[in-house]
Amino acid sequence: MGTVSAKVAPGHPEQPTLQPRAPRAPLVHAAMCRFADAVDFAELTTLNISQSGMLVRCAAPPPIGTTMDFKFLLETGFEILSGSGKVMRLTSDAELGALVGIAFDELEPPKRRILARVIELHSEPPADASP
């Protein structure tokens, strides 16, 4: 397993603790996120997700270390997963714009099972190993 790289914002007092990188599943889906002390949730787009966190596209990325709440909603408005996390990585892509790596805080076992199922459904099937 590789490790997640993190860029610490100038003047940021603490270095984020990096965890081993968990397998990612591509998932382009709307997620509602509320950073730090914001009152309202804003819709962001996830690019991938894992048991340890997610990568989202964000027009105005918050600083590393910012806490956030998130929730995934079905089109019907039913909430299938929610929790909190912390911004651990900021990067940018010429096509996608600003990208924010978020590490999940500890999720309760029922939420972790839902997350595992979402990852299973969106993971790419393993390459056929037969000759």
JOMO-V626557 format. One record per run of one state. SS is the DSSP state (H for helix, E for strand, C for the rest). FROM is the first residue (numbers start at 0). TO is the last residue. If there is no record, write none. Layout:
SS&FROM&TO  SS&FROM&TO
This chain:
C&0&1  E&2&2  C&3&18  E&19&19  C&20&23  E&24&34  C&35&40  E&41&48  C&49&51  E&52&56  C&57&65  E&66&72  C&73&77  E&78&92  C&93&95  E&96&103  C&104&107  H&108&121  C&122&130
